[in-house]
Amino acid sequence: MDAVPRPAPGAAIRTGVWLGIAAIAMSFAAYTSALLVRQGGAPDWRHLRLPPLLFGNTVVLLASSATLELGRRGFGRRAPAEGRRWLRITLGLGLLFVAGQVAAWRELAAQGVYLATNPASSFFYVLTGLHALHLLGGITALGYALSRVRGPVLLPPPALDGAALYWHFMDALWLYLLGLLVLRL
Amino acid sequence: MSDTAPPPVVRRHALQGRVRPPHPAAPPGFLRRHVFSLDHKVIGRQYLDLALVAVLTGMVLSWLMRFHLAYPEAALPGLGALAPNRAPNGVMTPELYLSLMTMHGTIMVFFVLTTAPFAGFGNFVLPLQVGAEDMAFPRFNMMSFWVTLAAFLVLVAAFFVPEGPPLSGWTAYAPLSAIGKDAGPGQGLGQTLWVCSIALFCVAQLLGSLNFIATTLDCRTRGMSLMRLPQSTWAWFITSVIALIAFSVLLPACILLLLDRVAGTSFFVPGGLVVSDRLQPHTGGSPLLWQHLFWFFGHPEVYIAILPGFGIVSHILPAFARKPLLGPRVVIGCMVAIGFLSYTVWGHHMFLSGMNPVSATLFSVPTLIITIPATIVTLLWIGTLYGSRLRLTTAALFCLGFVSVFVTGGMSGFFLAQPSIDTYLHGTYFVVGHFHFVMGVAAMFGIFAGVYFWFPKMYGRMLDERLGKLHFVLTLVGVYCIFMPMHYLGLAGNVRRYSAFTDDYMKGSLPLHRFITIAALFTGAVQLVFLANLIRSRLRGAKAPDNPWEATTLEWATSSPPPADNFGGHPPVVARGPNEYGVPGPTGDFVMQAAPELGEV
């Protein structure tokens, strides 16, 4: 008998999340190339002084990845209540990060630096804004996964694995964007 | 995937008891079943219906343009009422001509050539061909269609805003697309609607291609190894990979363009730009940046339109030649090569942008190389036909027509690929003839072949073959009459994008333009035969058997039309590849992928 398997549950979800990651990575590659072209091509580029709050936000986001893994480990150790608690903490940290980003934008705006002020600020708002938007998608996905782990749980559902993968990618993407903004290539 | 792999360990989760997709039976209620359906078959038909509306719209726009080109001073009854500011006394202004051209190109490229062969047929056929009960993510799939429809409505809304649709072509070159009303009528709200529409379209196609890839990789039935997938599924799969990357770049480009338009940023608008006697309030942006981002999407988009046609022809020709496709793996390899190379050639659209000749050469070489896999596939089709007793059905005829127009259009590509020749030809009708043949008509013939081939499976009724053959012959003659002369016009230096050629040196081209216009009106009218056939056969066509073409693939191993879960709860088990034609089989000269003795589960 030929044995190409019917998919295990979650295989498609994992594939789907990886494809989503590929698409998002590609779009940020496009923004990056636009940034490099725009920065190199014209004399009107003024580098921003990044709000220090961004670094605090970075710590919050990295911590959220750690708590997410603690949550998944909780389900792995047959301690779903503990798992759910960590997931709720993760969601809270995610929302805190977004709130922190909003505060950083307001700080810049208070200094008179808006979207159209100069090309560096344009890219800053576009990149951080789109990252926050994608992270809100991750928060929604994680919230959905959390709703799927009510009651006694033997294994974390595929939706949680998918949401976790996406969440960690959001971390990596943020570190990349922060590096891009800090290094001023 | 190896045929001898051990059976998989299926992980079942406590809360994930359902391995099957969530809708084995069609849901009750008209809305859930026919409108907001999760069923890939309904969604595929919805995409095709949308494409039909779009192609008729786009065709009428082309008629209006062609009429004006042939009879520049003649008034068109009713046009004055439709567009009072832009057609005084029923004679269109150059601005109206440009806006019709913009809408024609945008509607055709996005909402016909992407929507029908890729999203439409892919949705209906791909899950059937892999033996799945539905797409991997039915909700994303439904969302993909509705967002596409929203994108279409937003685009068409541009006709109904005061200043009308945008003028800047389907490529929306910055800075004129980025500065608003000063760039001309329609460049205000009309252009904003255009950008929003295309951004929405990107989102929809990203969801769609994600679904196609995941379905092909993870929802295949037992025995369906990758090398046993039909060539059509391979084509949709490869197209999905291309689309996932291409639309991921167009979406950011649209977002940046939108911000330039509405938020005052300067991504694409340079400083010191004066348009309509007004200094534009922007600094330092790069118009070339838009061209690079757009064509990095735009060239792969050509292959998004045409590769499904490759798959459809590779799938249909063997079924009517009653011979296995020659070199099936080579066909797949060539499509992968085309997909890869499509990302290395975008600069050939920009030879006139002041590009360094070295860069131009770098873009020219892969452009010429990409003709090699395309030629190999064409030769394999012809080789498949060699010595066969081709059953000349309408679907087979449209496949032959596809090969014909694709080769014709491809030939002019050799000239355009060379920067020195392109410098002369790029702004002329030579290019118009080239891309209409190779991308437009070829993809349309692929769509027609698909319709005539899969209509019985979609609706359970046969299309009328006599009307179909009439449709084919007249269309083939018609498109050659329209687009062949454009090459001569181009060589003679007839520039494109002009609304009329009355007062200048091109006056001598008018008779040929009149011929083209008459051919266009004729060919358009011929499509009424197709439309009538669709409607009549849908209502009163002969009942279709499960496998009217004696084909081998899984979509023919279920009823016509298939039940809601595709295989009636008995997923097929696949024992062989899709090319078992011309061999002794239980019911004729073919053996189906899921042969009956193995079909029971």
Chai-1 contact restraints between the chains, C-beta under 6 A:
chainA,res_idxA,chainB,res_idxB,connection_type,confidence,min_distance_angstrom,max_distance_angstrom,comment,restraint_id
A,D2,B,D3,contact,1.0,0.0,6.0,A-B,restraint_1
A,D2,B,G223,contact,1.0,0.0,6.0,A-B,restraint_2
A,A3,B,A5,contact,1.0,0.0,6.0,A-B,restraint_3
A,A3,B,P7,contact,1.0,0.0,6.0,A-B,restraint_4
A,V4,B,M1,contact,1.0,0.0,6.0,A-B,restraint_5
A,V4,B,R220,contact,1.0,0.0,6.0,A-B,restraint_6
A,V4,B,G223,contact,1.0,0.0,6.0,A-B,restraint_7
A,V4,B,M224,contact,1.0,0.0,6.0,A-B,restraint_8
A,V4,B,S225,contact,1.0,0.0,6.0,A-B,restraint_9
A,P5,B,P8,contact,1.0,0.0,6.0,A-B,restraint_10
A,P7,B,D218,contact,1.0,0.0,6.0,A-B,restraint_11
A,P7,B,C219,contact,1.0,0.0,6.0,A-B,restraint_12
A,A8,B,V10,contact,1.0,0.0,6.0,A-B,restraint_13
A,A8,B,R11,contact,1.0,0.0,6.0,A-B,restraint_14
A,P9,B,Q16,contact,1.0,0.0,6.0,A-B,restraint_15
A,P9,B,V19,contact,1.0,0.0,6.0,A-B,restraint_16
A,A11,B,D218,contact,1.0,0.0,6.0,A-B,restraint_17
A,A12,B,A136,contact,1.0,0.0,6.0,A-B,restraint_18
A,A12,B,A214,contact,1.0,0.0,6.0,A-B,restraint_19
A,A12,B,D218,contact,1.0,0.0,6.0,A-B,restraint_20
A,T15,B,A214,contact,1.0,0.0,6.0,A-B,restraint_21
A,T15,B,L217,contact,1.0,0.0,6.0,A-B,restraint_22
A,T15,B,D218,contact,1.0,0.0,6.0,A-B,restraint_23
A,G16,B,L210,contact,1.0,0.0,6.0,A-B,restraint_24
A,G16,B,A214,contact,1.0,0.0,6.0,A-B,restraint_25
A,L19,B,L210,contact,1.0,0.0,6.0,A-B,restraint_26
A,L19,B,I213,contact,1.0,0.0,6.0,A-B,restraint_27
A,A23,B,L206,contact,1.0,0.0,6.0,A-B,restraint_28
A,A23,B,L244,contact,1.0,0.0,6.0,A-B,restraint_29
A,A23,B,S248,contact,1.0,0.0,6.0,A-B,restraint_30
A,M26,B,I245,contact,1.0,0.0,6.0,A-B,restraint_31
A,M26,B,S248,contact,1.0,0.0,6.0,A-B,restraint_32
A,S27,B,S248,contact,1.0,0.0,6.0,A-B,restraint_33
A,S27,B,L251,contact,1.0,0.0,6.0,A-B,restraint_34
A,S27,B,P252,contact,1.0,0.0,6.0,A-B,restraint_35
A,A30,B,V249,contact,1.0,0.0,6.0,A-B,restraint_36
A,A30,B,P252,contact,1.0,0.0,6.0,A-B,restraint_37
A,Y31,B,P252,contact,1.0,0.0,6.0,A-B,restraint_38
A,A34,B,L289,contact,1.0,0.0,6.0,A-B,restraint_39
A,V37,B,S286,contact,1.0,0.0,6.0,A-B,restraint_40
A,V37,B,L289,contact,1.0,0.0,6.0,A-B,restraint_41
A,G41,B,S286,contact,1.0,0.0,6.0,A-B,restraint_42
A,A42,B,G284,contact,1.0,0.0,6.0,A-B,restraint_43
A,D44,B,T283,contact,1.0,0.0,6.0,A-B,restraint_44
A,D44,B,G284,contact,1.0,0.0,6.0,A-B,restraint_45
A,L115,B,A263,contact,1.0,0.0,6.0,A-B,restraint_46
A,A116,B,A263,contact,1.0,0.0,6.0,A-B,restraint_47
A,A116,B,G264,contact,1.0,0.0,6.0,A-B,restraint_48
A,A116,B,T265,contact,1.0,0.0,6.0,A-B,restraint_49
A,S122,B,T265,contact,1.0,0.0,6.0,A-B,restraint_50
A,L154,B,A14,contact,1.0,0.0,6.0,A-B,restraint_51
A,L155,B,H13,contact,1.0,0.0,6.0,A-B,restraint_52
A,P157,B,H13,contact,1.0,0.0,6.0,A-B,restraint_53
A,P157,B,L15,contact,1.0,0.0,6.0,A-B,restraint_54
A,P157,B,Q16,contact,1.0,0.0,6.0,A-B,restraint_55
